[in-house]
């Protein structure tokens, strides 16, 4: 069984969902320390003026807070609340994209709901994206497992707890800390994710193609063909317009 794992990021990029779809089980790592200025509460989108960050405001209590405990700052109310502003930002950025309206009602419902915990909001948005991308990999939260250790030891313990025979690792920070030899001694093969970011017609069309944005970017531009594109299937460009 191939296991993959990652923190519950905010509207993750396509590489996140590529790793999820290639695994037999995806572990949402929510019991670890929340990193400040991380992808757990912010992501990049494309606007008419180029790329920009959108960020969920969070309450800063201590540096040792776990992701599962991180609270959203809902101190502003009424029409100025962060969630309404974020929804309108997405709408103004992507209203010219051909499939934005297909997802607008669902997003309005999500951002119209009051969320107290960041992990709950991120979990709902991840579910929204994976449903649109036709990804059915089972998921489990690391907080529901009996996990000890840090970094490589923690990941190895997660794999043992899940009964993994292989671990699908991302090509980022994992390469710097993952003890591959320890995995091999435990009888667990490490597979490095190979992901080539797809290119697709991107609105707003001004400027060059910008990769590594939120998965929303492809959903709003490619709609129901997004799942095929993520799987690496060739889709005629005229079918996307």
C-alpha positions, 0 to 999 in steps of 0.5 A: 500500500502506497501512503502519502502525507501532507499538512492540510494546506489552504486551497493547495496547488496541483502537485498536492492533489497529484500526490493524493491521487497516486496514493492508496491512503493520504494522511493529513498531517494536522498534529504538527506545529503550525508554521507561520507564513506558510501554505497552511493559511495562504496561497497564490492566485492569478489576477489581472495585475499578475499573481497575488497572495490570499491569506486567511487571518489566524490568531497568533497565540504561541509558536508551539500551536498545532495545526489542528488547534489553530484558530481563525481570526474572525474579529471583523464582522459584517460586510468587512469580514475576511471570508466575504472579502476573499470570496469577492477577491476570487470572483473579481480575479476569475470571473472572466475564466470560462468555468468560474460560474460552475463553482461559484455557488459552492464557494459562496457557501463555503466562504459564507460559513463561519469557520473557527478552526483553520483545519476545518476550513482547509479540510472542506476546501480540499474536499471541494477540490478533490471532488472536482478532480475526481480523486477518491483516495481515502484520507485520515488525519494524523491526529487520529493515529498514534504517532510519535517522533519528528520529521523523518521518524514521524513520517516513518511511524505514520507509515508503520501505523498505516501499514504502508509498504511504500511512501510517496514523498514530495520533491521539496523539503522531504529530500533534505530530512527523509532518512531513506535507509531507515525506511528501507530497513523497515521494509518500506520503499520510498517513492519520489513524486514526479510531477510536471505541472500542466499548462492550460489556457489561463485567465486572466490571459494577460502575461505569461503562464504562471504555474504553482498557483492554487488548484482553483486556477485550473478548475476555473479555467478548465472545468470538468477537463481538469481531472484529465489534465491532472492525470496527464491526459492530452486535452485539445485546447479547443475543448477548453474554450 
